[in-house]
Amino acid sequence: MQRGFCHGLLQEVEVVELILRESIDHLGRRGDVVNVAGGYARNYLLPRKLALPVTEANRRQVDRERVIAEQREADERQAAQALADRVAAVECEIARRVGENDTLYGSVTNADIAEQLAVNMLEIDKRQVQLDEPIKQLGDFTVAVKIHRDVTTNVRVRVVSEGTAADESA
């Protein structure tokens, strides 16, 4: 037991040493040995299997899990990079109605871009399209697509008026 302060009162605080099985914000990364309050360990980390008590067997188990997780992460990153290369090669053309002075009725959103990518057989979730604000004018734009935590690519988006797109296809 270590002594600690709690709301200005001196009280006994149980400190438990654990090995993290997953990375936890503001606490540590997978495999780190951390000291946490007993209640946090008993009520949150241990029941959710986010941590294990420090023993030699548990250290070996966490090391094995880390190797498997790193391999899985490398495979996911490789697949994401292949998808990113395919996305970067595509140019999305989105037709919208325009009024006087070439102003758009409505705007082009990340959902519109994701839908257009799906037409090109690229399954991208609209939350992966990193559009700060909707596109509200005609022209060519470069939009970031975050496919994986470590893999981001750009897609070219051309916004044209509906009449122009119909004339080109005819």
Buried (B, 14 or more C-beta within 10 A) or exposed (E): EEEEEEEEEEEEBBEBEBBBBBEBEEBBEBBBEBEBBEEBBEEBBBEEEBBBEBEEEBBEBBEEBBEEBEEEEEEBBEEBBEBBEBBEEBEBBBBBEBEEEEEBEEBBBBBBBBBBBEEBEBEBEBEBBEBEEEBEEBEEBEBEBBBBEEBBBBBBBBBBBEEEBEEEEE
